[in-house]
Amino acid sequence: MGKDLLYALRVLRKSPHFTITAIAILALGIGANSAMFSLVYSVLLRPLPYREPGRIAVVLGNSPQRSGTFPLPPADFLDYRARSHGFSTMAAAELWSPSLTGKGEAEELPGVRTSAALFDVFGVHAALGRTFEPADERTDATPVVVIGAGLWKRRFGGDQSVIGRRVLLNREPYTVAGVLPEGFYFPPFWGGRTEIYTPLIWPPAKAQNRQMSTLRIFARLGPGATWEQAQAEVAGIARQLAAEYPKSNAEKDAVAIPLPEISTGKIRTSLLVLLAAVGCILLIACANLANLSLARATGRRKELSIRQALGAGRIQLIRQLLTESVLVALSGGALGLVLAAIAVRAFLADIPGSGAFPRQNEVGVGLPVALFNFAICLATALAFGLLPALRSTGQDLNHGLKQTTRGTTGDRAGLRIRNVLVGSEIAVALVLLAGAGLLIASFRNLRAIDAGFDAHHVVAITTAVAGSGHADPDRRAAFYREAVERLRVLPGVTSASAVNHAPMVGDMWSLDVTVEGKPAPLPGNEPNAVYRVAMPDYFRTMGMKLARGRDFDERDREGAPQVAVVNETMARRLWPSEDAIGRRFRINSIGGEGAWLTVVGVLRDARQWGWSDPTSNEMYMPYAQDPSYQHSRMSFLTMMLVVKTTSPPAGLGGPIRTQLRSIDPDVPVTAIQNMEQVTGDAVWQQRMEMSVLTGFASLALVLAMVGIYAVMSYVVGGRTQEIGIRMALGAARRDVLGMVLSQSLRPVAIGLVAGVVGAAGLTQWMGKMLYGVKAADPSVLAGAAVLLGVVAVGAAMIPANRAARVDPLTALRQE
């Protein structure tokens, strides 16, 4: 084996052009695959950091009246927990964002309220102290919290005596009961930044509530239970609740989704499509190298025949040739691993900070990626090296010994094999180009969507008064009025206002409404709308346009007739044949039936959450008239301030924090978000899909071009004497050019036809990734075919021109 290795090194050193080309091709192909595998492994293959994560379910509501799944109300959860037999443990969680005050700067913490069994569902124990016990859920229990390792180190310096310490959260004392282990995080599909946990308390009013859908349910399958049984059970309980509580639960179903599946979200399809695409890159690289190796092995037939004549066996020669292939593959793989690390680092740097990519902190080029890299090095060595080795050592010995440079292109069978490989490269490259073209067209359509607001030079500032004296209802409105006034006079600021949830960055609460003068709908079919609360001048600050009617103003104060502004979608759906201005509706979910609200304005539709999601009904109430934001003592304590500036607001963060801190240092500024960045991040996944697949398609195009050029260069070099004879007998340069081009482009044409057929079928898998374009768009397919055809002609022209310039006398003198 050592002799084979040394001989292989000498042979490769004598063929630097082949060696460098082969290593470069493999570095690109294997590097791209290694980088893609690092993403797929971290997100789809690496187990979540829980005990048997594949047996953890997330139970959510589902209804034909609402798109997608949604949380469940407290009373429903308690019924699911009591009636379920297929789950060994069940827990629920809802978002909680307490303000930590006292020692250090005030900070709003991302957290959840959870039933005591949550950590049993995950199979996680505290690193310090304890997690929750059933007694912690009692209304008279001492309030406790469990904190994450990151918060423990950041705010408490990693002090192990933190257990039992009292902290102020929303001005209430809590006792630290435990610290979670390093590496634990809340499931990444929701609440992934959670740093603090407190028990869910069940006062009678909450335990009986079937309106406020705030809870995600987490459950562990019992011993022997299957997913089919679990789904059937939750669906059966949903039907029971619909029959028992038709007013709140009619038409409401439930689904049990495996935690690994829901944690990957929409990125699963994208990663699988991109993994298939990068696999195609490796196929093209292998076809390229197999073609080069076939052409090169043809020129080595005499050498191999001499070695056989001197006693070398066929197995020995095959082993020698495969050793050369393995050396090339390992060299390309080592370089590819470096390229993969660079690519992954660049990818992570481009990910928005909003958690757009699940488990991004776990992505890296580690041991699993290195092992994968090594495996595909060996696989590619066999893929591009075995066929040439078998063909070059299976020849007739006498024929090989008689070989001269004449006819080094090989026999017709070898030529057919090379043509098949070239055609395969072209077909696969066309599929990738068509996929990239579809994503480019889709992304162009996405960027053409009207946001419904002007994000230019707008920032959104999230604040929470829960931990300060301004949480008191009689002081709360004063804080936000003063905050808006102070921000409005900052240099460069043209307007300022406040809203409970700004588009694309806030939450989306949907509440049922009753329309005056309309027949009562059947239970479960009540109309609902996204619930927004805004201060005057909000629409102007956000650049949102009124289709008709007016904005909120000082007339809309507490005690005055209550008003609302609705979006065009809500106006069209609830009052399809009449003007919505002057019509009345009321909100059902706040204190039973709220006061009648008179519509005073109709707002043009705006993006609400997902950039390409259908527009939902949307209603705005004046902040001064909303009873929850004015009078609730325990909730509705967070608002977003929005500021419009005359120039890029990059340097505005410091002055904003200074102004708000001067009003009340216990009000934390949770986030300052540039709305232009937010709208860009809204299509980050689509931009990532387009960029990566376009990169792969470009690489495929380059590899196909290199493959055609390299193979035809070998062919022309081997036929130099033949071409010289043809020209000596009277063949014109254009005849030679046409002959070489014809031979070059025949497999290209076949590959284009096969590629168009393949692309029309395979791109159907991309349906979920496209917006406003069909998976088999003929213009995209035609454009990809034309581009690839032009590149193929260009690649073939170089050796064809060289062949046409052959000097007949020089060619005829060759051995």
Summary of the structure (lengths in Angstrom):
residues: 815
radius of gyration: 34.0
end to end distance: 35.0
largest distance: 107.3
contacts: 2796
relative contact order: 0.12
helix: 53%
strand: 16%
